[in-house]
């Protein structure tokens, strides 16, 4: 777990985001420390997607402040956030199934070597790095030319996470990385998150699955209708309590009473 006596690597302070008359975020704050997995939970419509898009430079906040590595930041584009070290791995991965793992790993960042003053793709380096990085994450490829489409969903998520870390991610945002995976593939992704966290990367794990959050999370922040319901530290909250917070607490208790049972 991160040493929270240190300065957070990123702070989202009182973030508001308005789309016309619609208030998607109403003063959300979040601190994330190096080497920490901070889980952001909430049902559909809670504001999770808007929040991470604001953190990653897709949206500019209407109000509030983003502090990154101790400095106020004003990201104009997602590229600005990526250049600073904030990488997002989306639920629907930007990969080409028929292309090799190595080509997908280095897409847009291909290593080159000079021959007679001309730049050529350094395929040997690309292949070696790909195999090494995948091995570190527990993925044993048949070879670097193995097509991404032959990998499981969890393995493809691991490729995307490993790629982001290799290219310098200091804050890694994972958008529902386990939502469409089976139990075994989910376990692979959660193990990858744990390895990345232990390397000192700050992980923001977006999920609506309390069990997955509890498996890897150090702290848990719950959003509901664009507002923060609270932040809890691992060991100080049970899965049932976290589920209750995410479900709306009193609203759920009222529903249980009206239905005459447990929801």
Backbone torsions as a table, in degrees:
resi	resn	phi	psi	omega
1	UNK	NA	147.4	-177.9
2	UNK	-63.5	149.6	173.8
3	UNK	-83.0	103.5	-173.2
4	UNK	-82.5	6.8	170.2
5	UNK	-78.7	-13.4	179.0
6	UNK	-87.2	171.6	-179.9
7	UNK	-76.4	136.5	175.0
8	UNK	-59.2	145.7	177.2
9	UNK	-75.6	-31.8	176.4
10	UNK	-140.8	138.1	177.4
11	UNK	-128.6	126.5	173.7
12	UNK	-105.2	113.1	-171.5
13	UNK	-111.4	114.3	174.3
14	UNK	49.8	50.8	-176.2
15	UNK	-75.8	125.9	171.7
16	UNK	-118.3	143.8	174.5
17	UNK	-139.5	119.1	-180.0
18	UNK	-111.2	138.1	170.7
19	UNK	-117.1	90.1	-172.6
20	UNK	66.3	-125.7	-180.0
21	UNK	-84.4	-8.2	-178.3
22	UNK	-86.5	126.1	177.4
23	UNK	-99.7	104.3	-177.5
24	UNK	-81.9	-35.3	176.8
25	UNK	-130.9	134.2	-174.8
26	UNK	-125.6	65.1	176.1
27	UNK	85.9	52.8	-178.8
28	UNK	-91.5	132.1	177.2
29	UNK	-122.2	144.0	-178.5
30	UNK	-156.4	131.6	172.9
31	UNK	-112.0	140.3	176.9
32	UNK	-131.7	132.1	-176.9
33	UNK	-103.8	152.5	174.1
34	UNK	-57.9	138.0	178.5
35	UNK	75.7	14.0	-179.1
36	UNK	-113.1	143.7	167.6
37	UNK	-104.3	109.0	-179.3
38	UNK	-104.3	113.9	-176.7
39	UNK	-89.6	131.8	177.2
40	UNK	-110.8	113.0	-173.7
41	UNK	-113.8	155.8	176.7
42	UNK	164.2	152.8	177.7
43	UNK	-73.7	174.3	176.1
44	UNK	-57.4	134.0	-179.1
45	UNK	87.2	3.1	-178.4
46	UNK	-74.3	-22.3	-178.9
47	UNK	113.3	6.8	-177.2
48	UNK	-61.7	-47.8	-176.7
49	UNK	-64.2	-42.6	178.6
50	UNK	-63.0	-39.7	-178.1
51	UNK	-64.4	-47.0	-177.5
52	UNK	-71.5	-28.6	175.6
53	UNK	-68.8	-31.6	175.3
54	UNK	-71.3	-42.4	178.1
55	UNK	-63.2	-33.1	-174.1
56	UNK	-99.6	10.1	172.3
57	UNK	88.7	3.2	178.0
58	UNK	-73.0	-43.5	176.4
59	UNK	-113.1	143.8	169.7
60	UNK	-91.8	134.8	-179.9
61	UNK	-65.8	143.4	175.0
62	UNK	-70.1	-40.0	175.3
63	UNK	-143.0	163.0	178.0
64	UNK	104.9	-179.1	-171.9
65	UNK	-141.9	140.4	174.0
66	UNK	-109.9	119.5	178.0
67	UNK	-109.7	119.9	179.9
68	UNK	-122.7	122.3	-176.7
69	UNK	52.3	40.4	175.3
70	UNK	83.2	1.1	-177.9
71	UNK	-122.1	139.4	174.2
72	UNK	-63.1	137.2	-178.4
73	UNK	-123.2	147.4	177.0
74	UNK	-133.5	84.9	-176.6
75	UNK	-73.5	123.6	177.3
76	UNK	-84.8	-31.6	-176.5
77	UNK	-143.8	164.2	173.2
78	UNK	-58.8	-30.9	178.3
79	UNK	-63.4	-37.2	176.8
80	UNK	-60.4	-43.9	179.5
81	UNK	-66.7	-40.7	179.2
82	UNK	-64.2	-42.0	179.2
83	UNK	-63.3	-31.1	178.4
84	UNK	-75.6	-23.2	179.5
85	UNK	118.3	19.3	177.3
86	UNK	-107.7	111.8	-176.5
87	UNK	-116.2	142.9	179.3
88	UNK	-118.9	130.3	172.0
89	UNK	-107.1	112.3	-175.1
90	UNK	-84.4	160.8	179.2
91	UNK	-58.6	-41.3	177.6
92	UNK	-98.4	103.5	-169.8
93	UNK	-70.4	141.1	177.8
94	UNK	-85.7	75.6	-179.9
95	UNK	-133.8	154.9	179.1
96	UNK	-106.3	109.3	-171.2
97	UNK	-56.0	-35.6	-175.9
98	UNK	-82.3	-10.6	178.2
99	UNK	-86.8	158.4	-177.8
100	UNK	-69.2	162.2	175.9
101	UNK	-59.8	-42.7	-178.5
102	UNK	-62.4	-42.8	-179.9
103	UNK	-66.0	-40.7	177.2
104	UNK	-66.6	-38.4	-178.6
105	UNK	-61.5	-40.9	-174.3
106	UNK	-104.1	12.2	-175.9
107	UNK	-56.8	118.2	-178.6
108	UNK	86.6	-8.1	179.4
109	UNK	-134.1	39.5	-172.9
110	UNK	-64.8	134.1	175.4
111	UNK	-71.7	144.1	-178.2
112	UNK	-125.6	158.2	172.3
113	UNK	-134.0	146.8	-178.7
114	UNK	-92.9	131.1	173.1
115	UNK	-130.1	116.8	-177.2
116	UNK	54.4	38.9	176.5
117	UNK	79.3	5.1	-178.6
118	UNK	-113.5	137.3	179.1
119	UNK	-80.1	129.5	174.8
120	UNK	-126.6	154.8	175.5
121	UNK	-62.2	128.6	176.5
122	UNK	-90.4	83.2	-175.4
123	UNK	-66.0	-33.8	179.9
124	UNK	-61.6	-45.6	178.7
125	UNK	-65.2	-43.8	-179.9
126	UNK	-59.2	-43.9	-179.3
127	UNK	-66.0	-43.6	-177.1
128	UNK	-66.7	-45.1	-179.9
129	UNK	-62.4	-43.8	-179.6
130	UNK	-58.9	-48.4	-179.4
131	UNK	-63.2	-41.9	-178.8
132	UNK	-64.7	-47.0	-176.7
133	UNK	-67.6	-37.3	177.9
134	UNK	-68.2	-37.5	178.9
135	UNK	-64.1	-39.1	177.9
136	UNK	-59.7	-31.5	-178.2
137	UNK	-92.6	5.2	176.8
138	UNK	85.0	16.0	178.5
139	UNK	-106.0	116.9	178.9
140	UNK	-101.9	100.8	-179.6
141	UNK	-76.3	154.7	171.2
142	UNK	-66.6	-29.3	179.3
143	UNK	174.9	164.6	-178.6
144	UNK	-65.7	-18.7	179.6
145	UNK	-89.2	5.1	176.6
146	UNK	-63.4	133.1	-178.3
147	UNK	-68.3	137.9	179.3
148	UNK	-58.8	-33.9	-178.5
149	UNK	-64.1	-16.0	178.1
150	UNK	-87.2	-6.8	179.2
151	UNK	-83.9	157.1	174.4
152	UNK	-72.9	166.9	178.6
153	UNK	-59.9	-40.1	178.8
154	UNK	-66.3	-37.8	178.5
155	UNK	-68.0	-36.9	177.7
156	UNK	-66.1	-39.1	175.3
157	UNK	-60.9	-40.0	179.7
158	UNK	-64.9	-39.6	176.0
159	UNK	-58.7	-46.5	-178.1
160	UNK	-65.2	-41.2	178.7
161	UNK	-66.0	-46.4	-179.8
162	UNK	-61.5	-40.1	178.9
163	UNK	-61.4	-45.8	-179.1
164	UNK	-62.2	-42.2	-179.1
165	UNK	-68.4	-41.8	-179.5
166	UNK	-59.6	-36.9	-177.4
167	UNK	-91.3	20.0	165.3
168	UNK	100.3	17.8	178.9
169	UNK	-63.1	128.1	173.3
170	UNK	-99.9	-31.9	173.2
171	UNK	-122.8	123.7	-177.8
172	UNK	-114.0	115.2	178.5
173	UNK	-97.3	121.5	179.4
174	UNK	-110.7	114.2	-174.8
175	UNK	-94.6	99.7	178.7
176	UNK	48.7	54.8	-173.1
177	UNK	-70.2	-15.5	-176.5
178	UNK	-113.7	5.5	-169.5
179	UNK	-65.8	-30.9	-175.6
180	UNK	-110.3	18.8	-173.9
181	UNK	-109.3	153.3	172.7
182	UNK	-77.1	179.6	-174.8
183	UNK	-61.5	-47.1	-176.5
184	UNK	-66.6	-42.7	-180.0
185	UNK	-66.9	-37.6	176.5
186	UNK	-60.6	-42.1	178.6
187	UNK	-59.9	-39.0	178.7
188	UNK	-63.4	-43.4	-179.1
189	UNK	-67.0	-43.1	179.8
190	UNK	-64.0	-36.8	176.5
191	UNK	-64.9	-38.1	177.9
192	UNK	-64.6	-42.5	177.5
193	UNK	-58.8	-42.4	-180.0
194	UNK	-63.1	-41.1	179.7
195	UNK	-65.3	-42.1	-179.3
196	UNK	-64.6	-42.7	178.4
197	UNK	-60.5	-41.0	-179.3
198	UNK	-68.7	-16.2	174.7
199	UNK	-82.9	-3.1	178.5
200	UNK	97.4	3.0	178.4
201	UNK	-78.2	139.7	174.3
202	UNK	-84.1	126.2	-177.5
203	UNK	-113.5	128.2	171.5
204	UNK	-107.2	109.6	-171.8
205	UNK	-103.8	110.0	-179.0
206	UNK	-92.1	125.9	-178.5
207	UNK	-160.2	159.9	169.3
208	UNK	-113.5	6.5	-177.3
209	UNK	-101.4	108.3	-176.5
210	UNK	-63.2	-39.4	-178.9
211	UNK	-62.2	-42.1	179.0
212	UNK	-67.4	-38.5	178.2
213	UNK	-63.5	-45.1	-177.9
214	UNK	-66.2	-24.7	-178.6
215	UNK	-68.7	-33.2	-173.7
216	UNK	-127.2	-11.7	-171.9
217	UNK	-75.6	143.4	170.5
218	UNK	-96.3	-37.9	175.0
219	UNK	-139.0	158.3	-173.0
220	UNK	-135.9	123.6	175.6
221	UNK	-116.6	132.7	-177.0
222	UNK	-109.6	129.7	175.4
223	UNK	-105.9	145.5	174.6
224	UNK	-148.8	117.9	178.3
225	UNK	53.5	42.6	174.7
226	UNK	80.1	9.4	-179.7
227	UNK	-127.6	154.6	177.5
228	UNK	-85.0	124.1	176.6
229	UNK	-85.9	-18.3	178.3
230	UNK	151.9	164.0	176.7
231	UNK	-124.2	132.8	-179.0
232	UNK	-123.3	150.9	179.9
233	UNK	-100.3	144.2	178.0
234	UNK	-54.5	136.0	-179.0
235	UNK	91.4	-13.5	-179.5
236	UNK	-109.2	2.6	179.5
237	UNK	-147.1	142.5	-180.0
238	UNK	-92.5	161.9	176.1
239	UNK	-56.1	-39.9	179.9
240	UNK	-65.3	-39.5	179.3
241	UNK	-67.1	-39.5	178.8
242	UNK	-67.3	-40.9	177.3
243	UNK	-62.2	-41.0	180.0
244	UNK	-64.6	-42.0	177.7
245	UNK	-62.1	-43.4	-178.0
246	UNK	-67.5	-33.9	-177.8
247	UNK	-80.3	-8.4	176.1
248	UNK	107.9	7.5	172.0
249	UNK	59.6	-102.5	-174.6
250	UNK	-62.8	-34.7	179.0
251	UNK	-61.0	-42.4	-179.9
252	UNK	-67.8	-41.2	179.1
253	UNK	-61.5	-40.5	178.2
254	UNK	-64.0	-41.5	179.6
255	UNK	-65.0	-42.6	178.5
256	UNK	-59.5	-41.6	179.8
257	UNK	-64.3	-40.8	-178.8
258	UNK	-70.2	-27.5	179.6
259	UNK	-90.8	-10.9	177.6
260	UNK	73.0	28.9	-178.8
261	UNK	-168.2	-167.8	-178.8
262	UNK	-97.3	132.1	178.6
263	UNK	-91.9	NA	NA
